Amino acid sequence: MRQGFDNERYIELQAERIRRRIKELGGKLYLEFGGKLFDDYHAARVLPGFEPDSKLRMLESMTDEVEILIAINANDIENGKVRSDLGITYDEDALRLMDAFRQRRFHVGGVVITRFANQPAAEAFRNRLIGLGVSVSLHYPIAGYPYDIDAIASDRGFGANDFIETTRPLVVVTAPGPGSGKMATCLSQLYHELRRNTRCGYAKFETFPVWNLPLTHPVNIAYEAATADLDDANIIDPFHLDAYGDTTVNYNRDVEIFPVLRALLARILGESPYRSPTDMGVNMVGFAIADDTEVRSAARMEIVRRYFRAAEAVKRTGLGADEISKLKMLMERAGVDVDLFGGRRAALERERETGAPAGAMVLPCGSVVTGKTSERLGAASSLLMNALKRVSGVDDDRNVIDDAAINPICELKVDHLASANHRLHSDETLIALSITSATSQEAARVIKGLELLRGCDAFFSVIISRTDEELYRRLGINVCCEPRYELHTLYHR
């Protein structure tokens, strides 16, 4: 894949900027970390060259200076809120995050349960954490938050929250998802630290929108596309424009809450160190773009992906029509349409030729390979195999999977698992290929081609099964589907 982003420069610039902010604010910084600390595949797609774990690698460059707190909203625990991308609840994700950070040798200071009001599930989670030896702090609902400054910055507000003892100059506050109370956790800590005569400050880390790119830059439009299900938008930061005469981009919610946040900081610290929401940020991603043309192209493609994913979701659930309307508007702003997706025309044409579902994939070299529904393989399986053979240098017509590996799986599905579909899904196809590789060097060579498909785009003429879609996602292949089902039935598995 062509690169448009200098990942190593980004890591260096970002760590340097955070260290400078720590020094500017007295030697200790509470950093509200928005978005994903790792597995940031959106950033990797719109900034080709950005590694999904870049932000974590950046923090690893200053490991001895970092302490991590994980905030989670008690109401989210009580309501069983689920991370849609992982399919796990927020409380389970908090445990996953702790494991991930500890495996990378980060010091995790503990978990903060915010808005705690004795919710039974939150209390059970607290006891579970204590049983696991995890430090747990409780922060409580504050009447009038976030507008009643006098109540918030008082002993009955932040003062009633548990204080978390931290020992590092950089305290990163992260969470399973939005609305977890990261900002309130940072400000509560500031209140307690100042009462203990500890000089410290607050800053915010958000990768998107990119403050020093134009509002109309495809990277910023792609971020609006990624959050089209929310009633939010990128806007010019009016506070920054008024204070400095410079045009910068920020998120409307951050701009709307800034006067309140500035007043809170002034009450806690004596005066606010910031004159605008942009001032609060430390994001340096815009300075590491090496090829703006390549980045613009990647971001435009992401906008179209978001449209197809939303259209598929509407077809599956019947919900989200407003999101589709917003995405159509964003595509128009970015000057793109559905035909930007390179494999779409090829997939639809293949379906017309064969009369059955088909798929197409754009390979790293730019060529397009297709796959059709066959007697034993579904379109997703067929496309995956054809793509693997192409990148591995194996002839397209060559059968690399032994029948002895395929037939038993087909029989197992129909005869013992009560499946009406005897064709192999893509995960089953890879298992059959793996079995064949034990006696076939050619099959083994094809398997090694999997890594070469990471980052490729695949398009299908119908909505494929969840099983196939999940396998493609795990392989790092971006999947989009025409928003229609193969069969005109009411129930689709």
Contacts in CASP RR format, 6 or more apart in sequence:
PFRMAT RR
TARGET T0000
AUTHOR 0000-0000-0000
METHOD contacts of the structure
MODEL  1
MRQGFDNERYIELQAERIRRRIKELGGKLYLEFGGKLFDDYHAARVLPGF
EPDSKLRMLESMTDEVEILIAINANDIENGKVRSDLGITYDEDALRLMDA
FRQRRFHVGGVVITRFANQPAAEAFRNRLIGLGVSVSLHYPIAGYPYDID
AIASDRGFGANDFIETTRPLVVVTAPGPGSGKMATCLSQLYHELRRNTRC
GYAKFETFPVWNLPLTHPVNIAYEAATADLDDANIIDPFHLDAYGDTTVN
YNRDVEIFPVLRALLARILGESPYRSPTDMGVNMVGFAIADDTEVRSAAR
MEIVRRYFRAAEAVKRTGLGADEISKLKMLMERAGVDVDLFGGRRAALER
ERETGAPAGAMVLPCGSVVTGKTSERLGAASSLLMNALKRVSGVDDDRNV
IDDAAINPICELKVDHLASANHRLHSDETLIALSITSATSQEAARVIKGL
ELLRGCDAFFSVIISRTDEELYRRLGINVCCEPRYELHTLYHR
1 48 0 8 1.000
1 49 0 8 1.000
1 364 0 8 1.000
1 455 0 8 1.000
2 48 0 8 1.000
2 291 0 8 1.000
2 294 0 8 1.000
3 48 0 8 1.000
3 49 0 8 1.000
3 290 0 8 1.000
3 291 0 8 1.000
3 294 0 8 1.000
4 47 0 8 1.000
4 48 0 8 1.000
4 49 0 8 1.000
4 289 0 8 1.000
4 290 0 8 1.000
4 291 0 8 1.000
4 292 0 8 1.000
4 294 0 8 1.000
4 295 0 8 1.000
4 298 0 8 1.000
5 47 0 8 1.000
5 48 0 8 1.000
5 49 0 8 1.000
5 50 0 8 1.000
5 288 0 8 1.000
5 289 0 8 1.000
5 290 0 8 1.000
5 291 0 8 1.000
5 295 0 8 1.000
6 49 0 8 1.000
6 288 0 8 1.000
6 289 0 8 1.000
6 290 0 8 1.000
7 49 0 8 1.000
7 50 0 8 1.000
7 51 0 8 1.000
7 54 0 8 1.000
7 288 0 8 1.000
9 287 0 8 1.000
9 288 0 8 1.000
9 290 0 8 1.000
10 50 0 8 1.000
10 54 0 8 1.000
10 58 0 8 1.000
10 284 0 8 1.000
10 285 0 8 1.000
10 287 0 8 1.000
10 288 0 8 1.000
11 54 0 8 1.000
11 57 0 8 1.000
11 58 0 8 1.000
11 61 0 8 1.000
12 61 0 8 1.000
13 284 0 8 1.000
13 287 0 8 1.000
13 288 0 8 1.000
14 55 0 8 1.000
14 58 0 8 1.000
14 282 0 8 1.000
14 283 0 8 1.000
14 284 0 8 1.000
14 285 0 8 1.000
15 58 0 8 1.000
15 59 0 8 1.000
15 61 0 8 1.000
15 62 0 8 1.000
17 282 0 8 1.000
17 284 0 8 1.000
18 29 0 8 1.000
18 31 0 8 1.000
18 62 0 8 1.000
18 170 0 8 1.000
18 203 0 8 1.000
18 205 0 8 1.000
18 282 0 8 1.000
19 62 0 8 1.000
19 65 0 8 1.000
21 29 0 8 1.000
21 203 0 8 1.000
21 282 0 8 1.000
22 28 0 8 1.000
22 29 0 8 1.000
22 65 0 8 1.000
22 169 0 8 1.000
22 170 0 8 1.000
24 273 0 8 1.000
25 199 0 8 1.000
25 200 0 8 1.000
25 201 0 8 1.000
25 202 0 8 1.000
25 203 0 8 1.000
25 273 0 8 1.000
26 199 0 8 1.000
26 200 0 8 1.000
26 201 0 8 1.000
27 169 0 8 1.000
27 199 0 8 1.000
27 200 0 8 1.000
28 169 0 8 1.000
28 170 0 8 1.000
28 171 0 8 1.000
28 193 0 8 1.000
28 198 0 8 1.000
28 199 0 8 1.000
28 200 0 8 1.000
28 201 0 8 1.000
29 169 0 8 1.000
29 170 0 8 1.000
29 171 0 8 1.000
29 200 0 8 1.000
29 201 0 8 1.000
29 202 0 8 1.000
29 203 0 8 1.000
30 171 0 8 1.000
30 173 0 8 1.000
30 185 0 8 1.000
30 186 0 8 1.000
30 189 0 8 1.000
30 190 0 8 1.000
30 200 0 8 1.000
30 201 0 8 1.000
30 202 0 8 1.000
30 203 0 8 1.000
31 170 0 8 1.000
31 171 0 8 1.000
31 172 0 8 1.000
31 173 0 8 1.000
31 186 0 8 1.000
31 202 0 8 1.000
31 203 0 8 1.000
31 204 0 8 1.000
31 205 0 8 1.000
31 282 0 8 1.000
32 173 0 8 1.000
32 182 0 8 1.000
32 183 0 8 1.000
32 186 0 8 1.000
32 202 0 8 1.000
32 203 0 8 1.000
32 204 0 8 1.000
32 205 0 8 1.000
33 55 0 8 1.000
33 172 0 8 1.000
33 173 0 8 1.000
33 174 0 8 1.000
33 182 0 8 1.000
33 205 0 8 1.000
34 174 0 8 1.000
34 175 0 8 1.000
34 182 0 8 1.000
34 204 0 8 1.000
34 205 0 8 1.000
34 206 0 8 1.000
34 207 0 8 1.000
35 177 0 8 1.000
35 206 0 8 1.000
35 207 0 8 1.000
36 55 0 8 1.000
37 55 0 8 1.000
37 56 0 8 1.000
37 59 0 8 1.000
37 97 0 8 1.000
37 172 0 8 1.000
37 174 0 8 1.000
38 52 0 8 1.000
38 53 0 8 1.000
38 55 0 8 1.000
38 56 0 8 1.000
38 100 0 8 1.000
39 52 0 8 1.000
39 53 0 8 1.000
40 50 0 8 1.000
40 52 0 8 1.000
40 53 0 8 1.000
40 54 0 8 1.000
40 55 0 8 1.000
40 207 0 8 1.000
41 52 0 8 1.000
41 476 0 8 1.000
42 208 0 8 1.000
42 222 0 8 1.000
42 223 0 8 1.000
42 226 0 8 1.000
42 302 0 8 1.000
43 50 0 8 1.000
43 52 0 8 1.000
43 54 0 8 1.000
43 207 0 8 1.000
43 208 0 8 1.000
43 285 0 8 1.000
44 50 0 8 1.000
44 51 0 8 1.000
44 52 0 8 1.000
45 298 0 8 1.000
45 301 0 8 1.000
45 302 0 8 1.000
45 305 0 8 1.000
45 455 0 8 1.000
45 478 0 8 1.000
46 218 0 8 1.000
46 219 0 8 1.000
46 222 0 8 1.000
46 223 0 8 1.000
46 295 0 8 1.000
46 298 0 8 1.000
46 299 0 8 1.000
46 302 0 8 1.000
47 219 0 8 1.000
47 285 0 8 1.000
47 289 0 8 1.000
47 295 0 8 1.000
47 298 0 8 1.000
48 294 0 8 1.000
48 295 0 8 1.000
48 298 0 8 1.000
50 285 0 8 1.000
51 57 0 8 1.000
55 205 0 8 1.000
55 207 0 8 1.000
56 104 0 8 1.000
59 66 0 8 1.000
59 106 0 8 1.000
59 172 0 8 1.000
60 104 0 8 1.000
60 105 0 8 1.000
60 106 0 8 1.000
62 170 0 8 1.000
63 105 0 8 1.000
63 106 0 8 1.000
64 168 0 8 1.000
65 168 0 8 1.000
65 169 0 8 1.000
65 170 0 8 1.000
66 106 0 8 1.000
66 107 0 8 1.000
66 168 0 8 1.000
66 170 0 8 1.000
66 171 0 8 1.000
66 172 0 8 1.000
67 107 0 8 1.000
67 108 0 8 1.000
67 109 0 8 1.000
67 166 0 8 1.000
67 167 0 8 1.000
67 168 0 8 1.000
67 170 0 8 1.000
67 171 0 8 1.000
67 172 0 8 1.000
68 101 0 8 1.000
68 106 0 8 1.000
68 107 0 8 1.000
68 108 0 8 1.000
68 109 0 8 1.000
68 110 0 8 1.000
68 171 0 8 1.000
68 172 0 8 1.000
68 173 0 8 1.000
68 174 0 8 1.000
69 108 0 8 1.000
69 109 0 8 1.000
69 110 0 8 1.000
69 111 0 8 1.000
69 112 0 8 1.000
69 164 0 8 1.000
69 166 0 8 1.000
69 171 0 8 1.000
69 172 0 8 1.000
69 173 0 8 1.000
69 174 0 8 1.000
69 185 0 8 1.000
70 94 0 8 1.000
70 97 0 8 1.000
70 98 0 8 1.000
70 108 0 8 1.000
70 110 0 8 1.000
70 111 0 8 1.000
70 112 0 8 1.000
70 173 0 8 1.000
70 174 0 8 1.000
70 175 0 8 1.000
70 176 0 8 1.000
71 111 0 8 1.000
71 112 0 8 1.000
71 114 0 8 1.000
71 173 0 8 1.000
71 174 0 8 1.000
71 175 0 8 1.000
71 180 0 8 1.000
71 181 0 8 1.000
71 182 0 8 1.000
71 185 0 8 1.000
72 90 0 8 1.000
72 91 0 8 1.000
72 94 0 8 1.000
72 111 0 8 1.000
72 112 0 8 1.000
72 113 0 8 1.000
72 114 0 8 1.000
72 175 0 8 1.000
72 176 0 8 1.000
72 180 0 8 1.000
73 90 0 8 1.000
73 113 0 8 1.000
73 114 0 8 1.000
73 115 0 8 1.000
73 179 0 8 1.000
73 180 0 8 1.000
73 181 0 8 1.000
74 113 0 8 1.000
74 114 0 8 1.000
74 115 0 8 1.000
74 116 0 8 1.000
74 117 0 8 1.000
74 119 0 8 1.000
74 122 0 8 1.000
75 115 0 8 1.000
75 119 0 8 1.000
76 90 0 8 1.000
76 91 0 8 1.000
76 176 0 8 1.000
76 179 0 8 1.000
76 180 0 8 1.000
77 89 0 8 1.000
77 90 0 8 1.000
77 91 0 8 1.000
77 113 0 8 1.000
77 119 0 8 1.000
77 121 0 8 1.000
77 122 0 8 1.000
77 125 0 8 1.000
78 119 0 8 1.000
78 120 0 8 1.000
78 121 0 8 1.000
78 122 0 8 1.000
80 89 0 8 1.000
80 90 0 8 1.000
80 91 0 8 1.000
80 121 0 8 1.000
81 89 0 8 1.000
81 90 0 8 1.000
82 88 0 8 1.000
82 89 0 8 1.000
82 90 0 8 1.000
83 89 0 8 1.000
83 90 0 8 1.000
83 93 0 8 1.000
83 176 0 8 1.000
83 177 0 8 1.000
86 93 0 8 1.000
86 96 0 8 1.000
88 96 0 8 1.000
90 176 0 8 1.000
90 177 0 8 1.000
90 180 0 8 1.000
91 121 0 8 1.000
91 125 0 8 1.000
93 176 0 8 1.000
93 177 0 8 1.000
94 111 0 8 1.000
94 176 0 8 1.000
97 174 0 8 1.000
97 176 0 8 1.000
98 108 0 8 1.000
98 110 0 8 1.000
98 111 0 8 1.000
98 134 0 8 1.000
101 108 0 8 1.000
102 108 0 8 1.000
107 168 0 8 1.000
109 135 0 8 1.000
109 164 0 8 1.000
109 166 0 8 1.000
110 134 0 8 1.000
110 135 0 8 1.000
110 136 0 8 1.000
110 137 0 8 1.000
110 164 0 8 1.000
111 129 0 8 1.000
111 134 0 8 1.000
111 135 0 8 1.000
111 136 0 8 1.000
111 137 0 8 1.000
112 136 0 8 1.000
112 137 0 8 1.000
112 138 0 8 1.000
112 139 0 8 1.000
112 162 0 8 1.000
112 164 0 8 1.000
112 173 0 8 1.000
112 185 0 8 1.000
113 122 0 8 1.000
113 125 0 8 1.000
113 126 0 8 1.000
113 136 0 8 1.000
113 137 0 8 1.000
113 138 0 8 1.000
113 139 0 8 1.000
114 139 0 8 1.000
114 180 0 8 1.000
114 181 0 8 1.000
114 184 0 8 1.000
114 185 0 8 1.000
115 139 0 8 1.000
115 140 0 8 1.000
115 141 0 8 1.000
115 181 0 8 1.000
116 122 0 8 1.000
116 126 0 8 1.000
116 138 0 8 1.000
116 139 0 8 1.000
116 140 0 8 1.000
116 141 0 8 1.000
117 140 0 8 1.000
117 141 0 8 1.000
126 136 0 8 1.000
126 138 0 8 1.000
129 136 0 8 1.000
130 136 0 8 1.000
135 164 0 8 1.000
137 161 0 8 1.000
137 162 0 8 1.000
137 163 0 8 1.000
137 164 0 8 1.000
138 161 0 8 1.000
138 162 0 8 1.000
139 161 0 8 1.000
139 162 0 8 1.000
139 181 0 8 1.000
139 184 0 8 1.000
139 185 0 8 1.000
139 188 0 8 1.000
140 157 0 8 1.000
140 160 0 8 1.000
140 161 0 8 1.000
142 148 0 8 1.000
142 151 0 8 1.000
142 152 0 8 1.000
142 157 0 8 1.000
142 158 0 8 1.000
142 160 0 8 1.000
143 151 0 8 1.000
144 151 0 8 1.000
144 152 0 8 1.000
145 151 0 8 1.000
145 152 0 8 1.000
145 184 0 8 1.000
146 152 0 8 1.000
146 184 0 8 1.000
146 257 0 8 1.000
146 260 0 8 1.000
146 261 0 8 1.000
146 264 0 8 1.000
147 260 0 8 1.000
149 260 0 8 1.000
149 263 0 8 1.000
149 264 0 8 1.000
149 267 0 8 1.000
151 157 0 8 1.000
152 158 0 8 1.000
152 264 0 8 1.000
153 191 0 8 1.000
153 264 0 8 1.000
153 267 0 8 1.000
153 268 0 8 1.000
158 187 0 8 1.000
158 188 0 8 1.000
158 191 0 8 1.000
158 192 0 8 1.000
158 268 0 8 1.000
159 188 0 8 1.000
159 191 0 8 1.000
159 192 0 8 1.000
161 188 0 8 1.000
161 192 0 8 1.000
163 189 0 8 1.000
163 192 0 8 1.000
164 189 0 8 1.000
166 189 0 8 1.000
171 189 0 8 1.000
173 182 0 8 1.000
173 185 0 8 1.000
173 186 0 8 1.000
174 182 0 8 1.000
175 181 0 8 1.000
175 182 0 8 1.000
183 204 0 8 1.000
183 261 0 8 1.000
186 202 0 8 1.000
187 202 0 8 1.000
187 264 0 8 1.000
187 265 0 8 1.000
187 268 0 8 1.000
189 200 0 8 1.000
190 200 0 8 1.000
190 201 0 8 1.000
190 202 0 8 1.000
190 265 0 8 1.000
190 268 0 8 1.000
190 269 0 8 1.000
191 268 0 8 1.000
193 200 0 8 1.000
194 200 0 8 1.000
194 268 0 8 1.000
194 269 0 8 1.000
201 269 0 8 1.000
201 273 0 8 1.000
202 265 0 8 1.000
202 280 0 8 1.000
203 280 0 8 1.000
203 281 0 8 1.000
203 282 0 8 1.000
204 254 0 8 1.000
204 280 0 8 1.000
204 281 0 8 1.000
204 282 0 8 1.000
205 281 0 8 1.000
205 282 0 8 1.000
205 283 0 8 1.000
206 251 0 8 1.000
206 254 0 8 1.000
206 281 0 8 1.000
206 283 0 8 1.000
207 283 0 8 1.000
207 285 0 8 1.000
208 219 0 8 1.000
208 220 0 8 1.000
208 223 0 8 1.000
208 226 0 8 1.000
209 219 0 8 1.000
209 220 0 8 1.000
209 223 0 8 1.000
209 224 0 8 1.000
209 234 0 8 1.000
209 249 0 8 1.000
209 250 0 8 1.000
209 251 0 8 1.000
210 217 0 8 1.000
210 219 0 8 1.000
210 220 0 8 1.000
210 249 0 8 1.000
210 283 0 8 1.000
210 285 0 8 1.000
210 286 0 8 1.000
211 237 0 8 1.000
211 248 0 8 1.000
211 249 0 8 1.000
211 250 0 8 1.000
211 278 0 8 1.000
211 281 0 8 1.000
211 283 0 8 1.000
212 248 0 8 1.000
212 249 0 8 1.000
212 286 0 8 1.000
212 287 0 8 1.000
213 219 0 8 1.000
213 220 0 8 1.000
213 249 0 8 1.000
213 286 0 8 1.000
214 220 0 8 1.000
214 249 0 8 1.000
215 234 0 8 1.000
215 235 0 8 1.000
215 236 0 8 1.000
215 249 0 8 1.000
216 333 0 8 1.000
217 296 0 8 1.000
217 299 0 8 1.000
218 295 0 8 1.000
218 296 0 8 1.000
218 299 0 8 1.000
218 300 0 8 1.000
218 303 0 8 1.000
218 334 0 8 1.000
219 295 0 8 1.000
219 296 0 8 1.000
219 299 0 8 1.000
220 234 0 8 1.000
220 249 0 8 1.000
221 234 0 8 1.000
221 299 0 8 1.000
221 303 0 8 1.000
221 330 0 8 1.000
221 333 0 8 1.000
221 334 0 8 1.000
222 299 0 8 1.000
222 300 0 8 1.000
222 302 0 8 1.000
222 303 0 8 1.000
222 306 0 8 1.000
222 334 0 8 1.000
223 234 0 8 1.000
224 232 0 8 1.000
224 233 0 8 1.000
224 234 0 8 1.000
224 326 0 8 1.000
224 330 0 8 1.000
225 302 0 8 1.000
225 303 0 8 1.000
225 306 0 8 1.000
225 307 0 8 1.000
225 327 0 8 1.000
225 330 0 8 1.000
226 302 0 8 1.000
226 306 0 8 1.000
228 306 0 8 1.000
228 310 0 8 1.000
228 323 0 8 1.000
228 326 0 8 1.000
228 327 0 8 1.000
228 330 0 8 1.000
229 310 0 8 1.000
229 320 0 8 1.000
229 323 0 8 1.000
232 251 0 8 1.000
232 252 0 8 1.000
232 253 0 8 1.000
233 251 0 8 1.000
233 252 0 8 1.000
234 249 0 8 1.000
234 250 0 8 1.000
234 251 0 8 1.000
234 252 0 8 1.000
235 249 0 8 1.000
235 250 0 8 1.000
235 251 0 8 1.000
235 252 0 8 1.000
235 255 0 8 1.000
236 247 0 8 1.000
236 248 0 8 1.000
236 249 0 8 1.000
236 250 0 8 1.000
237 248 0 8 1.000
237 249 0 8 1.000
237 250 0 8 1.000
237 255 0 8 1.000
237 276 0 8 1.000
237 277 0 8 1.000
237 278 0 8 1.000
238 255 0 8 1.000
239 255 0 8 1.000
239 258 0 8 1.000
239 275 0 8 1.000
239 276 0 8 1.000
239 277 0 8 1.000
239 278 0 8 1.000
240 246 0 8 1.000
240 247 0 8 1.000
240 248 0 8 1.000
240 250 0 8 1.000
240 275 0 8 1.000
240 276 0 8 1.000
240 277 0 8 1.000
240 278 0 8 1.000
240 279 0 8 1.000
241 247 0 8 1.000
241 248 0 8 1.000
242 276 0 8 1.000
243 275 0 8 1.000
243 276 0 8 1.000
243 279 0 8 1.000
244 275 0 8 1.000
244 276 0 8 1.000
248 276 0 8 1.000
248 278 0 8 1.000
250 277 0 8 1.000
250 278 0 8 1.000
251 277 0 8 1.000
254 277 0 8 1.000
255 277 0 8 1.000
258 276 0 8 1.000
258 277 0 8 1.000
261 280 0 8 1.000
262 272 0 8 1.000
262 274 0 8 1.000
263 272 0 8 1.000
265 271 0 8 1.000
265 272 0 8 1.000
265 273 0 8 1.000
265 274 0 8 1.000
266 272 0 8 1.000
273 279 0 8 1.000
274 280 0 8 1.000
289 295 0 8 1.000
299 334 0 8 1.000
300 334 0 8 1.000
300 335 0 8 1.000
300 336 0 8 1.000
300 340 0 8 1.000
301 340 0 8 1.000
301 341 0 8 1.000
301 457 0 8 1.000
303 327 0 8 1.000
303 330 0 8 1.000
303 331 0 8 1.000
303 334 0 8 1.000
303 336 0 8 1.000
304 331 0 8 1.000
304 336 0 8 1.000
304 337 0 8 1.000
304 338 0 8 1.000
304 340 0 8 1.000
304 341 0 8 1.000
304 480 0 8 1.000
305 341 0 8 1.000
305 457 0 8 1.000
305 478 0 8 1.000
305 480 0 8 1.000
306 327 0 8 1.000
307 324 0 8 1.000
307 327 0 8 1.000
307 328 0 8 1.000
307 331 0 8 1.000
307 338 0 8 1.000
308 338 0 8 1.000
308 341 0 8 1.000
308 459 0 8 1.000
308 480 0 8 1.000
308 481 0 8 1.000
308 482 0 8 1.000
308 483 0 8 1.000
309 480 0 8 1.000
310 320 0 8 1.000
310 323 0 8 1.000
310 324 0 8 1.000
310 327 0 8 1.000
311 324 0 8 1.000
311 483 0 8 1.000
312 463 0 8 1.000
312 480 0 8 1.000
312 481 0 8 1.000
312 483 0 8 1.000
313 319 0 8 1.000
313 320 0 8 1.000
314 320 0 8 1.000
314 321 0 8 1.000
314 323 0 8 1.000
314 324 0 8 1.000
314 483 0 8 1.000
315 463 0 8 1.000
315 483 0 8 1.000
315 484 0 8 1.000
315 485 0 8 1.000
316 463 0 8 1.000
316 492 0 8 1.000
331 337 0 8 1.000
331 338 0 8 1.000
338 344 0 8 1.000
339 345 0 8 1.000
341 457 0 8 1.000
341 459 0 8 1.000
341 480 0 8 1.000
342 360 0 8 1.000
342 362 0 8 1.000
342 368 0 8 1.000
342 457 0 8 1.000
342 459 0 8 1.000
343 359 0 8 1.000
343 360 0 8 1.000
343 361 0 8 1.000
343 362 0 8 1.000
343 368 0 8 1.000
343 457 0 8 1.000
343 458 0 8 1.000
343 459 0 8 1.000
344 360 0 8 1.000
344 459 0 8 1.000
344 480 0 8 1.000
344 482 0 8 1.000
346 359 0 8 1.000
346 360 0 8 1.000
346 368 0 8 1.000
346 370 0 8 1.000
346 459 0 8 1.000
347 358 0 8 1.000
347 359 0 8 1.000
347 360 0 8 1.000
347 370 0 8 1.000
347 459 0 8 1.000
347 460 0 8 1.000
347 461 0 8 1.000
347 482 0 8 1.000
348 358 0 8 1.000
348 461 0 8 1.000
348 482 0 8 1.000
350 358 0 8 1.000
350 359 0 8 1.000
350 360 0 8 1.000
350 370 0 8 1.000
350 371 0 8 1.000
350 372 0 8 1.000
350 461 0 8 1.000
351 357 0 8 1.000
351 358 0 8 1.000
351 359 0 8 1.000
351 461 0 8 1.000
351 462 0 8 1.000
353 372 0 8 1.000
354 372 0 8 1.000
354 373 0 8 1.000
356 372 0 8 1.000
356 373 0 8 1.000
356 379 0 8 1.000
357 373 0 8 1.000
357 378 0 8 1.000
357 379 0 8 1.000
357 460 0 8 1.000
357 461 0 8 1.000
357 462 0 8 1.000
357 464 0 8 1.000
357 486 0 8 1.000
358 370 0 8 1.000
358 371 0 8 1.000
358 372 0 8 1.000
358 373 0 8 1.000
358 379 0 8 1.000
358 383 0 8 1.000
358 460 0 8 1.000
358 461 0 8 1.000
359 370 0 8 1.000
359 371 0 8 1.000
359 372 0 8 1.000
359 379 0 8 1.000
359 380 0 8 1.000
359 382 0 8 1.000
359 383 0 8 1.000
359 458 0 8 1.000
359 459 0 8 1.000
359 460 0 8 1.000
359 461 0 8 1.000
360 368 0 8 1.000
360 369 0 8 1.000
360 370 0 8 1.000
360 371 0 8 1.000
360 383 0 8 1.000
360 458 0 8 1.000
360 459 0 8 1.000
361 368 0 8 1.000
361 369 0 8 1.000
361 370 0 8 1.000
361 383 0 8 1.000
361 387 0 8 1.000
361 453 0 8 1.000
361 456 0 8 1.000
361 457 0 8 1.000
361 458 0 8 1.000
361 459 0 8 1.000
361 477 0 8 1.000
362 368 0 8 1.000
362 456 0 8 1.000
362 457 0 8 1.000
363 369 0 8 1.000
363 387 0 8 1.000
363 390 0 8 1.000
363 391 0 8 1.000
363 453 0 8 1.000
363 456 0 8 1.000
364 391 0 8 1.000
364 452 0 8 1.000
364 456 0 8 1.000
367 390 0 8 1.000
369 383 0 8 1.000
369 386 0 8 1.000
369 387 0 8 1.000
369 390 0 8 1.000
370 383 0 8 1.000
370 386 0 8 1.000
371 379 0 8 1.000
371 382 0 8 1.000
371 383 0 8 1.000
371 386 0 8 1.000
372 379 0 8 1.000
372 382 0 8 1.000
373 379 0 8 1.000
373 382 0 8 1.000
373 423 0 8 1.000
374 382 0 8 1.000
374 423 0 8 1.000
375 423 0 8 1.000
376 406 0 8 1.000
376 410 0 8 1.000
376 422 0 8 1.000
376 423 0 8 1.000
376 424 0 8 1.000
377 385 0 8 1.000
377 423 0 8 1.000
377 424 0 8 1.000
377 429 0 8 1.000
378 423 0 8 1.000
378 424 0 8 1.000
378 425 0 8 1.000
379 460 0 8 1.000
379 461 0 8 1.000
379 462 0 8 1.000
379 464 0 8 1.000
380 425 0 8 1.000
380 426 0 8 1.000
380 460 0 8 1.000
380 464 0 8 1.000
380 465 0 8 1.000
380 468 0 8 1.000
380 471 0 8 1.000
380 472 0 8 1.000
381 423 0 8 1.000
381 424 0 8 1.000
381 425 0 8 1.000
381 426 0 8 1.000
381 428 0 8 1.000
381 429 0 8 1.000
381 468 0 8 1.000
383 458 0 8 1.000
383 460 0 8 1.000
384 426 0 8 1.000
384 429 0 8 1.000
384 430 0 8 1.000
384 453 0 8 1.000
384 472 0 8 1.000
385 400 0 8 1.000
385 401 0 8 1.000
385 429 0 8 1.000
385 433 0 8 1.000
385 446 0 8 1.000
386 396 0 8 1.000
387 453 0 8 1.000
387 456 0 8 1.000
387 458 0 8 1.000
388 394 0 8 1.000
388 446 0 8 1.000
388 447 0 8 1.000
388 449 0 8 1.000
388 450 0 8 1.000
388 453 0 8 1.000
389 395 0 8 1.000
389 396 0 8 1.000
389 398 0 8 1.000
389 400 0 8 1.000
389 446 0 8 1.000
390 396 0 8 1.000
391 449 0 8 1.000
391 452 0 8 1.000
391 453 0 8 1.000
392 445 0 8 1.000
392 446 0 8 1.000
392 448 0 8 1.000
392 449 0 8 1.000
392 452 0 8 1.000
394 400 0 8 1.000
394 442 0 8 1.000
394 445 0 8 1.000
394 446 0 8 1.000
398 442 0 8 1.000
400 433 0 8 1.000
400 436 0 8 1.000
400 440 0 8 1.000
400 442 0 8 1.000
400 443 0 8 1.000
400 446 0 8 1.000
401 429 0 8 1.000
401 432 0 8 1.000
401 433 0 8 1.000
401 436 0 8 1.000
401 443 0 8 1.000
402 432 0 8 1.000
402 435 0 8 1.000
402 436 0 8 1.000
402 439 0 8 1.000
402 440 0 8 1.000
402 443 0 8 1.000
405 431 0 8 1.000
405 432 0 8 1.000
405 433 0 8 1.000
405 435 0 8 1.000
405 436 0 8 1.000
406 424 0 8 1.000
406 432 0 8 1.000
409 424 0 8 1.000
409 428 0 8 1.000
409 431 0 8 1.000
409 432 0 8 1.000
410 422 0 8 1.000
410 423 0 8 1.000
410 424 0 8 1.000
413 419 0 8 1.000
413 421 0 8 1.000
413 422 0 8 1.000
413 428 0 8 1.000
414 420 0 8 1.000
414 422 0 8 1.000
424 432 0 8 1.000
425 465 0 8 1.000
425 467 0 8 1.000
425 468 0 8 1.000
425 471 0 8 1.000
426 467 0 8 1.000
426 468 0 8 1.000
426 471 0 8 1.000
426 472 0 8 1.000
427 467 0 8 1.000
427 468 0 8 1.000
427 471 0 8 1.000
430 447 0 8 1.000
430 471 0 8 1.000
433 443 0 8 1.000
433 446 0 8 1.000
433 447 0 8 1.000
434 447 0 8 1.000
436 443 0 8 1.000
437 443 0 8 1.000
437 444 0 8 1.000
437 446 0 8 1.000
437 447 0 8 1.000
450 475 0 8 1.000
453 475 0 8 1.000
453 476 0 8 1.000
453 477 0 8 1.000
454 475 0 8 1.000
454 476 0 8 1.000
454 477 0 8 1.000
455 476 0 8 1.000
455 477 0 8 1.000
455 478 0 8 1.000
456 477 0 8 1.000
456 478 0 8 1.000
457 477 0 8 1.000
457 478 0 8 1.000
457 480 0 8 1.000
458 472 0 8 1.000
458 477 0 8 1.000
458 478 0 8 1.000
458 479 0 8 1.000
458 480 0 8 1.000
459 479 0 8 1.000
459 480 0 8 1.000
459 481 0 8 1.000
459 482 0 8 1.000
460 479 0 8 1.000
460 480 0 8 1.000
460 481 0 8 1.000
460 482 0 8 1.000
461 481 0 8 1.000
461 482 0 8 1.000
462 481 0 8 1.000
462 482 0 8 1.000
462 484 0 8 1.000
462 485 0 8 1.000
462 486 0 8 1.000
463 481 0 8 1.000
463 482 0 8 1.000
463 483 0 8 1.000
463 484 0 8 1.000
463 485 0 8 1.000
463 486 0 8 1.000
463 492 0 8 1.000
464 479 0 8 1.000
464 481 0 8 1.000
465 493 0 8 1.000
469 479 0 8 1.000
472 479 0 8 1.000
473 479 0 8 1.000
485 492 0 8 1.000
END
